[in-house]
Amino acid sequence: MTSQRIVSVVPSQTELLFDLGLDEEVAGITKFCIHPANKVKGKTLVGGTKTLQLDKIQALNPTLILANKEENMRHQIEELQRQYAVHVTDINTLPEALAMIREVGVLVGKSAEADIMARTIDSSFHSLPITHTPSVAYFIWRKPYMVAASDTFIHAMLERAGFQNVFASQSRYPEISPTDLQLANPDLIFLSSEPYPFTQKHVAELKAICPSARIVLVDGEMFSWYGSRLLQASNYFRNLRNEITRQHS
């Protein structure tokens, strides 16, 4: 199987490849492909997800490139498609993520392993207990403020985790004003660790806009990575809900 030379330009799918046991076959990754830390070391970096260095990809002469509609730039992917087998994913829901895991498994000769992984993830989400659904605004960016709305994988994960997205009537990643946030009046504000690295120092500015909301720093990878990271997501959501409920009571 080591005759495969795979370039992955999507961080969550890079992690998936390693978790399927393709340590040797992965030839190139982006600078944002940081998991698993011990395995990405020493792999050829081919730029950022939106700033691919095509010459570095060409030098690897890949047998397969894994890309994503949202994370990569269309013109770069189209250029690569003229020369190489490029598998482009487009994932906004958990079923689509599970289908992607199985598809990638078939493409790389790991269909049995991928199927077991997908079934394990699926059953872990079925066991998530959902009692009440507090409303939430999920922030992904600052200056300008941007949130995750519908037609996003984050939105699907919020619903699966038992939260109600206050910006569900909007699409994708809208910019919002402080007034928009006040009018939405969420029970919770989630500040994601990525793509903008929100930290404790940003809590006060959101609290000033929306004093009644509980503000929680959350792990963006758990809400937005749609590969093997999903094996950990349902436990993370369960613990997050328990923590919120405990502090609320």
N, C-alpha and C positions, 0 to 999 in steps of 0.2 A: 504493500500500500504506500510505501514511501516515495513512489514515483509521482504521487500527487504533490503539487506545489500550489498551496492555497494562499491567496491574499484576502484578508478580511479588513474592510474599511468601515466596520461597524463595531464599536466596543462590546456591546452585549452579545453579538454573534461571535466575536473573537473568543470571549469567555466560553461560549457554548462549544466551540470547536475543541478547545483544550479539555473541557469536561466530558467530551465524547471520546477522549483518548488520542487526539490527533496532534500530539506534541511535536513530532518530527515533520508532519505534513504542512503545518502552518509556516509559511515562508515570509510573509510580510503583513504588517499591522500598522495602525495609525498611532500617533503620539497619545491619543486618548484611550487607547486599549491598555488599561492598567491592571486588569484581572485575568488570570491569577498572577499575582506579582512575581512569583518565583519562576513562572514559565514564559512570560512575555519578555523577560530580560534576554538580550542577545538576538532577538528577532529584528529583521530589517524594518526600520520605520519609513513609511512612505508618505509622510506629511500628516496634516490634520484631516478630519472627516470631510471638511468643505474646501480644503486646500491640498488636494492630492498631488504628489509629485509623480507625474505619469512616467517620467524617465526611470525613476526608481522601480516602479511596478514593471515596466517593460524589461528591465535588467533581470528581474526574477523569473521572467517567462512563465507566468502562472498557468496552471491547468484549469483553475477555477478562481473567480473573484466573487466574494460575497459583499453586496452593497444594499443600501436601503433608500427608498424614495425620499424620505424626510431628511435623513442625516447627510446625504451626499448631494453634490451639485449635478444636476441633470446633464449639463454639457460635458462634464468630465466622464460621467458614466457612459454616455453615448459614444464618446471617443474610444473608451476601453472596449465597448461592445463590438466595435469594428474589427478588433483583433482577437478578443478572448471570450471564453464562456463566462458571462456575468449573470449571477443570480440576484435579481433585485427584489427585495421584500418590501411590503407595505402593510404595516401592522398597527391596528387601532383597537383591537379587542383581544381578550384572552384566547378565545377559539382560534383566532388568526395566528397568535403566538404559538399555540400548540401545533397548528398545521405547519408553521414555518420550521419548528424543531424537527418534525417528522420529514419534511421536504429536504432539509439540509442533511439529515441522517441518510436519506436515500442517495443524495448527490455525492456524499463522501464515503459511502460504503459502511455506514454505522446505523443502519435502519433499526436493528433490534434494540440497540442501546438508546437511540433517540425515542423509540416508541415507549420503552420503559420510563424514560424521563418524562415524557409528555403525560403518560398516565398517572405518574406519581404527583406531578404538579396539579393536574386536574382534580385528583381526589383530595389533595390538601386544601384546595379552594372550596370544595364541596363541604368540608367539615368546619368552615368558618361560621361561627354563630353570629347572626345579625339580629339584634334586638331593636334598638332605636337607631335612627339615622340623623345624627347632627349635621347641620349645614356647614360647608367649608369653602373658603377661597384658597386656592393652591397657587402660590406665587413661584414663578420660575425666573423672574428678572426684576431688576431695579434700575431706575433712570433710563428709560421709563418703566413704570410698573407694568409687568405682563403676567397674566395668569393662564393656567390650562383650562380650556373650555371643552365643549363637546368635540367629537371627531378626533380625539387623541387617546393614546394608550393610557396616559395618566388619568383621564376622565374615567375610562373603563375600570382602572384599578381602584379609584376612589369609590366607585359604586360597589365593586366586589368587596371592598373593605368595610362597607357599611356607612359611607359618608354621602351626603347630598351636595353636589357641586352647585354653588349659588350662581355660577356663570354658565350653567348648562345651556341656556338659551342662545349663547354665542358660540362661535365656531373657532376651533384651533387655538391660537395663542393671542388673544386680543390685548391691546394696551388698555389699561384702565386708569381712571383718575381717582384721587382720594374721595371725591364725591360719589363716584360709582361704587366704591367699596362701602361707604356709609349707607348708601341706598340699599345695597345687597344685604347688609347687616348679618354677616355670617356668625354662627356660634363659634366657629374655629377659623383661625388663619394658619395655614401650613406654609412655612418658609422652607423651600427645598434646598438641599445641599448642592444641587446642580440644575441647570448650567450656570446660574449665578450662585456663588458660594455664600449664601446667607449664613450668618452666625448670630450669636447672642446679642451682638452690638446693634443689630438691626431691629430688635424686638420693640424697643421704645418708640421708634418712629411710626411703626404700624399701630402700636397701642394708642398713640396720640390721635391717630385718625379714627380708630375704631375701638374705643375704650371697653366696650362690653364683650369683645371677642377674646377667647383664649388663643394665645399665640404659641405655636409648637414648631420647633425645628424638626424637620423630617429628612430621612435618607432618600434622596432623589433617585438613587439606583433602584430602590425597592419599588418605586412607582413607575419608573420609565424604562428599565432594562427588561427586554422581552425574551431573553434567552434562558440559560440555565440558572441565572440569578433568581428566577421565579421559584426555584426549589426552596428558597429561603423566605419568599415574600409573604406567604400566608401566616407564618409564625410571627413575622415582623408586624403585620397588620393586627393580629390578635393581641400582641403585647402592647401595641400603640393604643388600641381601643381600651384595653384594660387600664392602662395608665391614665388615659383621659377620663374614663368613668370613675376611677379611684379618686382622682384629684377633684372631680366635679361633685362627688358625694360628700 
